[in-house]
Amino acid sequence: MSAALSYLRWSVSSRGLVKVKPGDGFCRRWGNVLPNQAFLPAASSKRYYQQAAKAEGLIFRQLFEKISCTYTYLLADSQSRHAVIIDPVIEEVNRDVKLIEDLGLKLIYAANTHCHADHVTGTGLLKKMLVGCQSVIAKDSGAQADVHIKEGDIINFGKFFLETLSTPGHTDGCVTFVLNDKSMAFTGDALLIRGCGRTDFQQGDPESLYHSVHQKIFTLPPDCLLYPAHDYTGQTVTTVEEERRLNPRLTKPQREFVSLMNNLKLPKPAQIDIAVPANLRCGIQEPLIATGP
């Protein structure tokens, strides 16, 4: 039995939750953002959430997992009750299932923005716990899934849909999901709030990342709300206009950006040896099945 599988078997409790290995710490940065970032004021956060709710009939929840500082997003159509979840985390599968059931939703898709290195995805367990749920990931990720997507593909849920933008650079298989009215986008690790994903492992390439952000994300409407896969400073959301103007990495000329990213000298993510093999299999490491309520 591999060390990764042994650890995962040990870590799953009777409720199906994965515990933190001693010494893992809390919200490791891994160089994805720059230090000394300002927190988003409460008033601004409230304003952003009000904007996010402007799509009539859209149910939207932003959820947080504190070990890897990962954001999970639940979107649903209030009429059909069809839902999609983005970047679920294995530690929080029971929380997600309870919320979906409390809201009376039917989860159609569990999608990942890329093959994560800092946590194990919850998509595999969601499929086991919610009948009819299908896993989704980019074909270029090399990961298993029910549905493989590429540039321009659409994920439908009720009267809404998410359009897929291929945004490689952090990994080959990174995508950004854009809501049909372009009022919000989910950028994964390609673009973070005042930062970006690292490019020194998993086929990372700083030139590709720079191109992805400038050509795909920064060309969205200026007021489009951008929701990242992680934040390490307490912020929740940003906009295209803000990041064009204020992102300390991606406002640099391409040559400077590439030089910066190539010289970060970061330690590898704490869970990479467990997370990547598991995520290439849709997060499933048999016989681990969530059994909690």
C-alpha positions as CSV (number, residue, x, y, z in Angstrom):
1,M,0.0,0.0,0.0
2,S,1.4,3.4,-1.0
3,A,2.2,6.0,1.7
4,A,-0.4,8.3,0.1
5,L,-3.2,5.7,0.3
6,S,-2.2,4.8,3.9
7,Y,-2.4,8.4,4.9
8,L,-5.8,8.9,3.3
9,R,-7.2,5.7,4.8
10,W,-6.0,6.9,8.3
11,S,-7.3,10.4,7.8
12,V,-11.0,9.6,7.0
13,S,-13.1,9.6,10.1
14,S,-16.4,7.9,10.6
15,R,-18.2,10.9,9.2
16,G,-16.2,10.7,6.0
17,L,-14.0,13.8,6.7
18,V,-10.3,14.0,6.2
19,K,-8.4,15.3,9.2
20,V,-5.3,17.4,9.0
21,K,-2.0,15.7,9.4
22,P,-0.1,17.1,12.4
23,G,2.3,19.9,11.4
24,D,0.5,20.7,8.1
25,G,-0.2,24.3,9.4
26,F,-2.9,26.7,8.3
27,C,-3.3,28.3,4.9
28,R,0.1,27.9,3.4
29,R,0.8,30.5,0.8
30,W,3.1,28.5,-1.5
31,G,4.0,31.8,-3.2
32,N,0.6,32.2,-5.0
33,V,0.1,35.7,-3.7
34,L,2.4,38.5,-2.5
35,P,2.8,39.3,1.2
36,N,1.3,42.3,3.0
37,Q,-1.9,42.4,0.9
38,A,-4.8,44.6,2.2
39,F,-8.0,42.9,3.4
40,L,-11.2,43.6,1.5
41,P,-13.3,46.0,3.6
42,A,-16.6,44.6,4.8
43,A,-18.6,47.3,2.9
44,S,-16.8,46.4,-0.3
45,S,-17.4,42.7,0.3
46,K,-21.1,43.3,0.8
47,R,-21.3,45.4,-2.4
48,Y,-19.7,42.6,-4.4
49,Y,-22.1,40.0,-3.0
50,Q,-25.0,42.3,-4.0
51,Q,-23.6,42.5,-7.5
52,A,-23.2,38.8,-7.7
53,A,-26.9,38.3,-6.9
54,K,-28.0,40.5,-9.9
55,A,-28.4,37.5,-12.2
56,E,-32.1,36.9,-11.7
57,G,-32.9,33.4,-10.5
58,L,-29.3,32.5,-9.8
59,I,-28.5,30.8,-6.5
60,F,-24.9,31.4,-5.5
61,R,-22.8,30.4,-2.6
62,Q,-19.1,30.9,-1.9
63,L,-17.7,28.3,0.5
64,F,-14.3,28.1,2.2
65,E,-12.0,25.3,3.3
66,K,-9.4,26.5,5.8
67,I,-6.6,24.0,5.5
68,S,-5.7,24.8,1.9
69,C,-7.6,28.1,1.8
70,T,-9.7,26.8,-1.1
71,Y,-12.9,28.4,-2.3
72,T,-15.7,26.2,-3.5
73,Y,-18.6,27.7,-5.5
74,L,-22.1,26.4,-5.7
75,L,-24.3,27.8,-8.5
76,A,-27.9,26.8,-9.2
77,D,-31.0,27.8,-11.2
78,S,-33.8,28.7,-8.8
79,Q,-36.5,27.3,-11.1
80,S,-35.1,23.9,-12.2
81,R,-33.0,23.5,-9.0
82,H,-30.2,22.2,-11.2
83,A,-26.8,23.0,-9.7
84,V,-23.1,22.9,-10.5
85,I,-20.3,23.0,-7.9
86,I,-16.8,24.2,-8.7
87,D,-13.6,23.0,-6.9
88,P,-15.1,21.0,-4.1
89,V,-12.7,19.7,-1.4
90,I,-12.8,16.3,0.1
91,E,-12.7,17.6,3.7
92,E,-15.9,19.5,3.1
93,V,-18.0,17.0,1.1
94,N,-20.5,16.5,3.9
95,R,-21.0,20.3,4.3
96,D,-21.5,20.6,0.6
97,V,-24.0,17.7,0.4
98,K,-26.0,19.1,3.3
99,L,-26.2,22.6,1.7
100,I,-27.3,21.1,-1.6
101,E,-30.0,19.1,0.1
102,D,-31.1,22.0,2.4
103,L,-31.6,24.2,-0.6
104,G,-33.5,21.5,-2.5
105,L,-31.0,21.3,-5.4
106,K,-30.0,18.6,-7.8
107,L,-26.3,18.5,-8.4
108,I,-25.7,17.9,-12.1
109,Y,-22.0,18.6,-12.3
110,A,-19.0,18.8,-10.0
111,A,-16.3,20.7,-11.9
112,N,-12.6,21.4,-11.2
113,T,-10.7,24.3,-12.7
114,H,-7.6,22.1,-12.8
115,C,-5.9,19.1,-11.3
116,H,-5.1,20.5,-7.8
117,A,-1.8,20.0,-6.0
118,D,-2.8,21.4,-2.6
119,H,-5.9,19.4,-1.7
120,V,-7.8,16.3,-2.8
121,T,-10.9,17.1,-4.8
122,G,-14.3,16.2,-3.5
123,T,-15.8,15.3,-6.9
124,G,-15.4,11.6,-6.5
125,L,-17.2,11.4,-3.2
126,L,-19.9,13.8,-4.4
127,K,-20.6,11.4,-7.2
128,K,-21.0,8.5,-4.7
129,M,-23.3,10.5,-2.4
130,L,-25.5,12.3,-5.0
131,V,-26.9,10.2,-7.7
132,G,-26.7,11.7,-11.2
133,C,-23.7,14.0,-10.5
134,Q,-21.0,13.9,-13.1
135,S,-17.4,15.0,-12.7
136,V,-15.9,17.6,-15.1
137,I,-12.4,18.6,-15.8
138,A,-10.3,19.8,-18.8
139,K,-9.1,17.1,-21.2
140,D,-5.7,18.7,-21.1
141,S,-5.4,18.0,-17.3
142,G,-4.9,14.3,-18.0
143,A,-7.3,13.5,-15.1
144,Q,-10.2,11.0,-15.2
145,A,-13.7,12.5,-15.3
146,D,-17.1,11.7,-16.7
147,V,-17.0,14.8,-18.9
148,H,-13.8,16.3,-20.4
149,I,-14.0,19.9,-21.6
150,K,-12.0,22.3,-23.8
151,E,-12.1,25.9,-24.9
152,G,-15.7,27.1,-25.7
153,D,-17.5,24.1,-24.1
154,I,-20.6,24.9,-22.1
155,I,-21.8,23.5,-18.8
156,N,-25.6,23.9,-18.6
157,F,-27.6,24.2,-15.3
158,G,-31.2,25.2,-15.8
159,K,-31.4,28.5,-17.7
160,F,-27.8,29.3,-16.9
161,F,-24.5,28.1,-18.3
162,L,-20.8,28.4,-17.7
163,E,-18.6,28.9,-20.7
164,T,-15.1,27.3,-20.6
165,L,-12.0,29.4,-21.3
166,S,-8.7,27.5,-21.6
167,T,-6.3,29.4,-19.3
168,P,-3.1,27.3,-19.0
169,G,0.1,28.4,-17.3
170,H,-0.3,27.2,-13.7
171,T,-1.0,23.8,-15.2
172,D,-1.7,22.6,-18.8
173,G,-5.3,21.9,-17.9
174,C,-6.4,25.1,-16.2
175,V,-9.7,26.6,-17.2
176,T,-11.8,29.6,-16.2
177,F,-15.5,29.3,-16.1
178,V,-17.5,32.3,-17.2
179,L,-21.3,32.8,-16.4
180,N,-23.4,33.3,-19.4
181,D,-24.0,37.0,-18.8
182,K,-20.3,37.6,-18.1
183,S,-21.2,39.0,-14.7
184,M,-18.8,36.6,-12.9
185,A,-16.0,34.2,-13.7
186,F,-14.2,31.5,-11.7
187,T,-10.5,31.7,-12.4
188,G,-9.1,28.8,-10.5
189,D,-5.4,29.3,-9.8
190,A,-4.7,31.2,-13.0
191,L,-5.6,34.5,-11.5
192,L,-5.9,35.2,-7.7
193,I,-6.7,38.4,-5.9
194,R,-3.6,40.5,-6.4
195,G,-1.7,37.5,-7.4
196,C,-1.5,34.3,-9.5
197,G,-0.8,30.7,-9.4
198,R,2.8,29.5,-9.3
199,T,4.4,28.1,-12.4
200,D,7.2,25.9,-11.2
201,F,5.5,22.5,-11.2
202,Q,2.8,20.5,-13.0
203,Q,3.7,21.8,-16.5
204,G,3.7,25.3,-15.2
205,D,4.8,28.0,-17.7
206,P,4.9,31.7,-16.9
207,E,4.7,32.9,-20.5
208,S,1.5,30.8,-21.0
209,L,0.0,32.1,-17.8
210,Y,0.7,35.7,-18.7
211,H,-0.9,35.2,-22.1
212,S,-3.9,33.4,-20.6
213,V,-4.6,36.2,-18.1
214,H,-4.1,39.1,-20.5
215,Q,-5.8,37.5,-23.5
216,K,-8.7,35.6,-21.9
217,I,-9.4,37.0,-18.4
218,F,-8.5,40.7,-18.7
219,T,-10.6,40.9,-21.9
220,L,-13.8,40.2,-20.0
221,P,-16.0,43.2,-19.0
222,P,-14.3,45.5,-16.5
223,D,-17.0,45.0,-13.9
224,C,-17.0,41.2,-14.2
225,L,-16.6,39.7,-10.7
226,L,-13.6,37.3,-10.5
227,Y,-13.7,34.5,-8.0
228,P,-10.4,32.6,-7.4
229,A,-9.8,29.1,-6.2
230,H,-7.8,30.4,-3.2
231,D,-7.1,33.4,-1.0
232,Y,-4.7,33.6,1.9
233,T,-5.5,37.1,3.2
234,G,-9.2,37.1,3.9
235,Q,-10.4,38.6,0.5
236,T,-13.2,37.0,-1.3
237,V,-13.6,38.5,-4.8
238,T,-12.2,41.0,-7.2
239,T,-13.0,42.5,-10.6
240,V,-11.3,42.5,-14.0
241,E,-10.7,46.3,-13.7
242,E,-9.1,45.9,-10.3
243,E,-6.7,43.2,-11.4
244,R,-5.8,45.0,-14.6
245,R,-4.8,48.0,-12.5
246,L,-3.6,46.6,-9.2
247,N,-2.3,43.1,-9.6
248,P,1.4,43.4,-8.6
249,R,2.5,40.6,-10.8
250,L,0.4,40.8,-13.9
251,T,0.7,44.6,-14.4
252,K,4.4,44.0,-15.1
253,P,5.7,43.6,-18.7
254,Q,5.8,40.0,-19.8
255,R,9.6,39.7,-19.5
256,E,9.6,41.0,-15.9
257,F,6.7,38.7,-15.0
258,V,8.5,35.6,-16.5
259,S,11.7,36.5,-14.6
260,L,9.8,36.9,-11.3
261,M,7.9,33.7,-11.7
262,N,11.1,31.8,-12.6
263,N,12.9,32.9,-9.5
264,L,10.4,32.5,-6.6
265,K,12.2,29.5,-5.2
266,L,9.2,28.2,-3.4
267,P,8.8,25.0,-1.3
268,K,6.5,22.4,-2.9
269,P,2.9,22.2,-1.6
270,A,2.5,20.2,1.5
271,Q,-0.1,17.8,0.1
272,I,1.2,17.5,-3.5
273,D,2.3,13.8,-3.2
274,I,-1.2,12.9,-2.0
275,A,-3.3,15.3,-3.9
276,V,-2.1,14.9,-7.5
277,P,-2.3,11.1,-7.7
278,A,-5.8,11.2,-6.1
279,N,-7.0,14.1,-8.3
280,L,-5.8,12.3,-11.5
281,R,-8.4,9.7,-10.4
282,C,-11.2,12.2,-9.7
283,G,-10.3,12.3,-6.1
284,I,-11.2,8.6,-5.5
285,Q,-8.8,6.4,-3.5
286,E,-10.8,3.2,-2.9
287,P,-12.2,2.1,-0.5
288,L,-12.6,5.6,0.9
289,I,-16.2,6.6,0.9
290,A,-17.8,9.3,2.9
291,T,-20.3,7.8,5.3
292,G,-21.3,10.7,7.5
293,P,-24.7,12.5,7.5
